[in-house]
């Protein structure tokens, strides 16, 4: 496995998706200018929120970015975990690719797997994925595209594998790509596995399949044009590729 610098990882990620029809979009401000619901930008999709909601049109249907993020409160609060785990920061850069009604699960999984295993050279035997327990389509795609056995595809519930923009609006199941850092990083419990919250199994990349709209009544309605929102921490993938474990 080649040792990539952080700059090489960032540029390789952007170039990989640019070559596959994605518009490279600069990081937006760390302080959102037009979103009163957020004090700080906490994810790559924030600057595309109106696009996902159908309130704004862009001259492209695929995008890629490296977004500066800060998570120090609210729904995504990493502040409480800093110092308790080896994998949390408050400030980080989020690598992400996005589809606005263009490609969906198959292409998102194909490109993510290709980048991680063929470009970055991560060993396939150290990779697991989680899926929402109801998302049989994603599980089958992982088997087909990545040749993953069933014991490497972990079904989980809403808490871990269902993403929503808010109480109402676009939402959907997600699939996390997990890297096994080795037994020495584990908690030592006999049931330690990819769904464990210890430092052994590191969530690298989250692929969100936005395929529903949640109504004010709580009903999930299929979106006419499902979309993709992904996020991978630059610091996490850098640590893995550079062999840094703590």
TORNU-886029 format. One record per residue: residue number from 1; x, z negated, y of N, C-alpha, C in turn. Coordinates in steps of 0.1 Angstrom, whole numbers, m for minus. Layout:
lumgu  n_u  n_w  n_v  ca_u  ca_w  ca_v  c_u  c_w  c_v
NUM  X  Z  Y  X  Z  Y  X  Z  Y
...
# end
This chain:
lumgu  n_u  n_w  n_v  ca_u  ca_w  ca_v  c_u  c_w  c_v
1  8  0  m12  0  0  0  9  0  12
2  7  10  21  15  11  33  12  1  43
3  23  m4  50  21  m13  61  18  m6  74
4  5  m6  78  1  0  91  2  m10  102
5  7  m6  114  6  m14  126  m9  m14  131
6  m12  m24  139  m26  m25  144  m30  m12  152
7  m20  m7  160  m22  5  168  m25  17  158
8  m17  18  148  m19  29  138  m33  28  131
9  m37  16  128  m50  14  122  m61  18  131
10  m60  14  144  m70  18  154  m71  33  156
11  m59  39  158  m59  54  160  m63  61  147
12  m60  57  136  m63  63  123  m78  63  121
13  m84  51  124  m99  50  122  m106  59  132
14  m102  60  144  m109  68  154  m107  83  150
15  m95  87  146  m92  100  143  m100  105  130
16  m100  96  120  m107  99  108  m122  103  111
17  m129  95  119  m143  98  122  m144  110  132
18  m135  111  141  m135  122  150  m135  135  143
19  m126  136  133  m125  148  124  m138  151  116
20  m146  141  115  m159  143  108  m171  143  117
21  m169  148  129  m180  151  139  m184  140  147
22  m177  129  148  m181  117  156  m175  118  170
23  m182  115  180  m178  114  194  m170  101  196
24  m158  102  200  m150  89  203  m155  84  216
25  m160  71  216  m166  65  228  m157  53  231
26  m154  51  244  m145  40  248  m153  27  246
27  m145  16  245  m151  3  244  m158  0  257
28  m170  m5  256  m178  m9  268  m172  m23  273
29  m177  m27  285  m172  m39  291  m175  m51  282
30  m166  m61  282  m169  m73  274  m181  m81  279
31  m184  m79  292  m196  m85  298  m206  m74  300
32  m217  m74  292  m227  m63  293  m233  m62  307
33  m234  m50  312  m240  m48  326  m255  m47  326
34  m261  m43  315  m275  m40  315  m283  m46  303
35  m277  m57  298  m284  m64  287  m285  m79  290
36  m296  m83  295  m298  m97  299  m298  m107  287
37  m299  m101  275  m300  m110  263  m287  m115  259
38  m276  m109  264  m262  m113  259  m254  m117  271
39  m246  m128  269  m236  m132  278  m223  m123  277
40  m219  m120  264  m208  m112  261  m212  m102  250
41  m205  m91  250  m206  m80  240  m201  m86  227
42  m210  m86  217  m206  m93  204  m206  m83  192
43  m208  m70  195  m207  m60  184  m206  m46  190
44  m201  m37  181  m199  m24  186  m212  m17  190
45  m223  m21  183  m236  m14  186  m242  m17  199
46  m237  m27  206  m244  m32  218  m245  m20  229
47  m235  m13  231  m236  m2  241  m245  10  236
48  m249  9  223  m258  20  218  m272  14  215
49  m275  2  220  m287  m4  217  m299  5  221
50  m299  10  233  m310  18  238  m311  31  230
51  m300  36  225  m301  48  217  m308  45  203
52  m304  34  197  m311  30  185  m326  28  187
53  m329  23  199  m343  19  202  m351  32  206
54  m344  43  208  m351  55  212  m354  56  227
55  m347  47  235  m350  46  249  m340  55  257
56  m329  60  250  m319  68  257  m314  78  247
57  m311  90  252  m306  101  244  m292  104  249
58  m283  106  239  m269  110  241  m267  124  237
59  m257  131  242  m254  145  238  m247  145  224
60  m248  135  216  m242  135  203  m250  126  194
61  m249  128  181  m257  120  171  m248  112  162
62  m234  113  164  m225  105  157  m215  100  167
63  m211  87  165  m201  81  174  m192  72  167
64  m180  70  173  m170  61  167  m164  53  179
65  m161  40  177  m155  33  188  m147  21  182
66  m139  16  191  m132  3  189  m136  m6  200
67  m145  m15  198  m152  m23  208  m146  m37  209
68  m142  m41  221  m138  m55  224  m150  m64  223
69  m149  m75  215  m161  m84  213  m157  m98  215
70  m166  m106  219  m165  m121  220  m177  m128  214
71  m174  m136  204  m185  m144  198  m183  m159  200
72  m190  m164  209  m188  m178  213  m201  m185  215
73  m212  m180  209  m225  m186  210  m236  m176  206
74  m248  m181  205  m259  m172  202  m260  m170  187
75  m266  m158  183  m268  m155  169  m255  m153  161
76  m245  m147  168  m232  m145  161  m222  m154  168
77  m222  m166  163  m213  m176  169  m201  m180  160
78  m190  m174  163  m178  m177  155  m170  m189  160
79  m173  m194  171  m165  m205  177  m164  m217  168
80  m175  m220  161  m176  m232  153  m167  m230  140
81  m163  m218  137  m155  m215  125  m140  m214  128
82  m137  m213  141  m122  m211  144  m115  m224  140
83  m104  m222  132  m97  m234  128  m101  m239  114
84  m114  m236  111  m119  m241  98  m117  m231  87
85  m116  m218  91  m113  m207  81  m101  m200  86
86  m95  m191  78  m84  m183  82  m88  m169  87
87  m101  m167  89  m106  m153  91  m115  m152  104
88  m116  m163  112  m125  m162  123  m117  m163  136
89  m121  m155  146  m117  m156  160  m129  m156  169
90  m127  m159  181  m138  m157  191  m137  m143  197
91  m125  m139  201  m123  m125  206  m117  m116  195
92  m122  m104  193  m117  m95  183  m121  m81  187
93  m115  m71  180  m119  m57  182  m126  m52  170
94  m138  m46  172  m146  m41  161  m145  m26  160
95  m141  m21  149  m141  m7  146  m154  m4  140
96  m160  7  146  m174  11  141  m177  25  141
97  m184  30  132  m190  44  132  m205  43  132
98  m211  52  139  m226  52  141  m232  65  139
99  m244  65  134  m252  77  132  m266  74  138
100  m270  83  147  m283  81  154  m292  92  148
101  m298  88  137  m307  97  130  m301  109  124
102  m287  109  122  m280  120  116  m278  117  101
103  m266  112  97  m264  109  83  m269  95  80
104  m270  92  67  m275  79  63  m266  73  52
105  m272  66  42  m264  58  33  m253  65  25
106  m256  77  20  m247  84  11  m234  87  19
107  m236  93  31  m224  97  39  m216  85  44
108  m224  74  48  m217  62  53  m208  56  42
109  m214  55  30  m206  49  19  m194  58  15
110  m197  71  15  m186  81  11  m174  79  21
111  m177  80  34  m166  79  44  m159  66  44
112  m166  55  43  m160  42  43  m151  40  31
113  m155  45  19  m147  44  7  m135  53  8
114  m136  65  13  m125  74  14  m115  68  24
115  m119  63  35  m109  58  45  m102  46  39
116  m109  36  33  m102  24  28  m93  27  16
117  m97  36  7  m89  37  m5  m79  49  m5
118  m83  60  2  m75  72  2  m65  72  14
119  m70  68  26  m62  69  38  m54  56  40
120  m61  44  39  m54  32  41  m47  27  27
121  m52  32  16  m46  29  4  m49  16  m2
122  m60  10  1  m64  m3  m5  m66  m1  m20
123  m61  m10  m29  m63  m9  m43  m78  m11  m47
124  m83  m1  m54  m97  m2  m57  m101  m14  m65
125  m92  m19  m73  m95  m30  m82  m96  m43  m74
126  m93  m43  m61  m95  m55  m53  m107  m55  m44
127  m115  m44  m45  m126  m42  m37  m139  m45  m44
128  m148  m52  m37  m162  m55  m42  m171  m51  m31
129  m184  m49  m34  m194  m47  m23  m206  m56  m26
130  m212  m60  m15  m225  m67  m16  m236  m57  m11
131  m248  m59  m17  m260  m51  m12  m272  m60  m11
132  m282  m56  m4  m294  m64  m4  m301  m63  m18
133  m306  m74  m22  m311  m74  m36  m322  m63  m38
134  m329  m59  m28  m339  m49  m29  m334  m34  m27
135  m322  m33  m23  m316  m20  m20  m310  m13  m32
136  m318  m8  m41  m314  m2  m53  m306  11  m50
137  m311  18  m40  m304  30  m36  m290  29  m33
138  m286  18  m25  m272  16  m21  m264  12  m33
139  m270  4  m42  m263  0  m54  m259  12  m63
140  m269  21  m64  m267  33  m72  m256  42  m66
141  m256  43  m52  m247  51  m45  m232  46  m47
142  m231  33  m47  m218  27  m49  m213  30  m63
143  m222  29  m73  m218  33  m86  m213  47  m87
144  m221  56  m81  m218  70  m81  m205  74  m74
145  m204  70  m61  m194  74  m52  m180  67  m55
146  m181  54  m57  m169  46  m59  m166  42  m73
147  m175  46  m82  m174  43  m97  m172  28  m99
148  m179  20  m91  m179  5  m92  m188  1  m104
149  m183  m8  m112  m191  m14  m122  m201  m24  m116
150  m211  m28  m124  m222  m36  m119  m217  m50  m115
151  m206  m55  m121  m201  m68  m118  m193  m68  m104
152  m191  m56  m99  m184  m55  m86  m194  m52  m75
153  m207  m51  m78  m218  m49  m68  m226  m61  m68
154  m226  m69  m57  m232  m82  m57  m245  m82  m49
155  m257  m84  m56  m269  m84  m48  m271  m98  m41
156  m274  m97  m29  m277  m110  m21  m290  m108  m13
157  m294  m120  m7  m307  m120  0  m306  m117  15
158  m317  m120  22  m317  m116  36  m307  m123  45
159  m303  m135  41  m293  m142  50  m280  m135  51
160  m276  m129  40  m263  m122  40  m264  m107  42
161  m275  m101  37  m275  m86  36  m287  m80  42
162  m293  m85  52  m303  m79  60  m301  m81  75
163  m300  m70  82  m296  m71  96  m307  m67  105
164  m309  m74  116  m320  m71  126  m314  m72  140
165  m319  m63  149  m314  m63  163  m320  m75  170
166  m332  m80  166  m339  m91  172  m351  m94  164
167  m360  m102  170  m372  m106  162  m381  m94  159
168  m380  m84  168  m387  m71  166  m378  m60  168
169  m381  m48  163  m372  m36  165  m365  m32  153
170  m355  m23  154  m348  m17  143  m341  m27  134
171  m342  m25  121  m335  m35  112  m333  m28  99
172  m327  m35  90  m325  m29  76  m315  m36  68
173  m314  m32  55  m304  m39  46  m290  m34  50
174  m281  m42  46  m267  m39  49  m258  m40  36
175  m247  m35  36  m238  m35  25  m224  m39  30
176  m218  m50  25  m205  m54  29  m194  m51  19
177  m183  m46  24  m172  m43  16  m162  m55  16
178  m159  m60  5  m152  m73  4  m138  m71  m3
179  m128  m77  2  m114  m76  m4  m110  m89  m10
180  m105  m88  m22  m101  m100  m30  m86  m102  m26
181  m84  m113  m18  m70  m116  m14  m62  m124  m24
182  m68  m127  m35  m60  m133  m46  m64  m148  m49
183  m62  m152  m61  m67  m165  m66  m61  m176  m57
184  m49  m175  m53  m42  m185  m45  m49  m188  m32
185  m58  m179  m27  m65  m181  m15  m79  m187  m17
186  m82  m189  m30  m95  m194  m33  m98  m209  m32
187  m110  m213  m34  m114  m227  m33  m111  m235  m45
188  m109  m228  m57  m106  m235  m69  m118  m238  m77
189  m130  m236  m72  m142  m239  m79  m144  m229  m91
190  m149  m233  m102  m151  m224  m113  m160  m212  m110
191  m170  m214  m101  m179  m204  m98  m175  m195  m86
192  m162  m196  m82  m157  m189  m70  m158  m174  m74
193  m164  m166  m64  m166  m152  m67  m168  m145  m53
194  m171  m132  m53  m172  m124  m41  m183  m129  m31
195  m193  m137  m36  m203  m143  m27  m198  m156  m21
196  m187  m161  m26  m182  m174  m21  m177  m174  m7
197  m179  m185  0  m175  m185  15  m161  m189  17
198  m153  m190  7  m139  m194  9  m131  m182  14
199  m118  m184  16  m109  m173  22  m104  m163  12
200  m107  m165  m1  m102  m155  m11  m109  m141  m9
201  m122  m142  m8  m130  m129  m7  m133  m126  8
202  m126  m116  13  m127  m114  28  m136  m102  31
203  m147  m104  38  m155  m93  43  m148  m84  52
204  m146  m72  48  m138  m63  57  m147  m54  66
205  m158  m49  60  m166  m39  67  m180  m40  63
206  m189  m40  73  m203  m42  71  m210  m28  75
207  m217  m23  65  m225  m10  67  m239  m14  68
208  m245  m12  80  m259  m15  83  m268  m2  82
209  m278  m3  73  m287  9  71  m300  6  79
210  m301  10  91  m312  8  99  m323  18  95
211  m332  13  87  m343  21  81  m357  16  84
212  m358  5  90  m371  m1  93  m373  m5  108
213  m385  m6  112  m388  m13  125  m397  m25  122
214  m393  m36  126  m401  m48  124  m411  m50  136
215  m424  m51  133  m434  m52  143  m436  m66  147
216  m443  m68  158  m446  m82  163  m454  m90  152
217  m460  m83  143  m468  m90  132  m459  m93  120
218  m446  m88  121  m437  m91  110  m436  m80  100
219  m444  m69  102  m445  m58  92  m432  m49  94
220  m427  m44  82  m416  m35  82  m421  m21  80
221  m419  m13  91  m423  1  90  m411  10  89
222  m411  20  80  m400  29  79  m398  37  92
223  m385  38  96  m382  46  108  m382  61  104
224  m387  69  114  m387  83  111  m373  89  110
225  m364  83  117  m350  88  116  m340  76  114
226  m338  73  102  m329  61  99  m315  64  105
227  m309  53  108  m296  53  115  m285  44  108
228  m273  46  112  m262  38  106  m254  31  117
229  m251  18  115  m243  10  124  m233  2  115
230  m220  5  117  m210  m2  109  m201  m10  118
231  m195  m20  112  m185  m28  120  m174  m34  110
232  m161  m32  114  m150  m37  107  m140  m43  117
233  m137  m56  115  m128  m63  124  m114  m57  123
234  m108  m53  134  m95  m47  134  m85  m58  129
235  m86  m70  133  m77  m80  129  m77  m83  114
236  m89  m82  108  m90  m84  94  m84  m73  86
237  m87  m61  89  m81  m50  81  m66  m49  84
238  m61  m53  96  m47  m54  99  m40  m64  90
239  m46  m76  89  m41  m86  81  m39  m82  66
240  m49  m75  61  m48  m70  47  m37  m60  45
241  m37  m50  54  m27  m39  53  m13  m44  56
242  m12  m55  63  2  m60  67  6  m72  57
243  m3  m75  48  0  m86  38  0  m100  44
244  m7  m102  55  m8  m115  61  m20  m122  56
245  m18  m134  50  m29  m141  44  m33  m154  50
246  m26  m159  61  m30  m171  67  m21  m176  78
# end
